[in-house]
Amino acid sequence: PGTLFASFDDGRVGNFYNVQVFNRTARAIPFEIRVGEPAGATVTPLGLAFEVGPHALLEGRMLLAVSRDVLTGPSVPVRLEVVVDGEVIQELSSAFVSPPAGARTPDTESKGGL
């Protein structure tokens, strides 16, 4: 079975997201996915090109990594922005699943606990 989150040695926690981008125009469109919140989160594409061809559907995955310090509960709101030519063309909302308070993860075990 899959896990709800991944813990990293540097104290960050990650969630994986499936991404689908559909281009309804006759030209290839480069795009960017930025994080609006939580603050300091980073996006890492996983087999995802940041350009979608004309009249094409692009599918892939991304990893959203967040510092454990900003996680305030078991689920934290996420706001993503799809950017084309420097302009936000769409905002998306989701949730970030974090470890329960007091959960032992690789980063806390190496430091002797929380």
C-alpha positions in Angstrom: 0.0 0.0 0.0 1.1 3.6 -0.6 1.9 6.1 2.0 0.1 9.4 2.6 3.3 11.4 3.0 7.1 11.0 2.7 9.5 12.2 5.3 13.0 13.5 4.4 16.1 13.6 6.5 16.2 17.4 6.3 12.9 17.8 8.1 10.7 18.3 5.1 7.5 16.3 4.5 6.3 15.5 0.9 3.1 14.7 -0.8 2.8 13.4 -4.4 0.2 14.8 -6.7 -1.1 13.7 -10.1 -1.1 16.5 -12.7 -3.2 16.8 -15.9 -2.8 19.8 -18.2 -4.9 20.2 -21.3 -4.0 22.7 -24.0 -7.0 23.7 -26.2 -4.9 26.0 -28.5 -3.1 25.3 -31.8 0.4 26.1 -30.3 2.6 24.5 -27.7 2.3 26.2 -24.3 5.1 26.3 -21.8 3.8 26.6 -18.2 5.0 26.7 -14.6 3.4 25.4 -11.4 4.1 27.6 -8.4 3.1 27.2 -4.8 0.9 30.0 -3.3 0.7 28.3 0.0 2.0 26.9 2.3 4.9 29.3 2.4 8.3 27.9 1.5 6.9 24.8 -0.2 8.7 23.5 -3.3 7.5 21.7 -6.4 9.6 18.9 -8.0 8.3 17.5 -11.3 8.4 13.7 -11.6 8.4 12.8 -15.3 6.5 16.0 -16.0 7.5 18.3 -18.9 6.5 21.9 -18.4 5.3 22.3 -22.0 2.1 20.9 -23.4 1.7 20.4 -27.1 -1.1 21.8 -29.3 -4.5 20.3 -28.6 -2.8 17.8 -26.2 -3.2 16.4 -22.7 -0.1 16.2 -20.6 -0.1 13.9 -17.5 2.5 13.5 -14.9 3.3 13.7 -11.2 4.9 16.2 -8.9 6.2 16.2 -5.4 5.3 19.0 -3.1 7.7 19.3 -0.2 7.0 21.4 2.9 9.0 22.2 6.0 7.6 20.3 9.0 7.6 23.7 10.9 4.7 25.0 8.8 2.5 22.0 9.3 -0.2 23.0 11.7 -2.4 19.8 11.6 -3.1 16.6 9.9 -4.2 18.4 6.7 -2.9 21.8 5.6 -4.5 23.8 2.7 -2.5 24.0 -0.5 -2.9 26.7 -3.2 -1.1 26.1 -6.5 -0.8 28.5 -9.4 -0.6 27.6 -13.1 1.5 30.3 -14.8 1.8 31.0 -18.6 3.9 33.8 -19.9 4.3 35.3 -16.4 0.5 35.4 -15.8 -1.4 33.2 -13.4 -4.1 31.6 -15.5 -5.5 29.2 -12.9 -5.4 28.7 -9.2 -6.0 25.3 -7.7 -6.8 24.3 -4.1 -5.9 21.0 -2.5 -4.8 19.6 0.8 -1.4 18.5 2.2 -1.5 15.4 4.4 1.1 15.6 7.2 2.2 13.1 9.8 0.3 13.0 13.1 1.7 15.1 15.9 4.5 13.1 17.7 4.9 10.7 14.8 8.4 9.3 14.5 9.9 9.9 11.1 13.5 9.4 9.9 14.4 13.0 10.6 13.1 12.9 14.2 14.6 9.5 15.0 18.1 10.7 14.1 17.6 13.7 16.4 16.4 11.6 19.3 12.7 12.3 18.9 10.5 15.4 18.6 
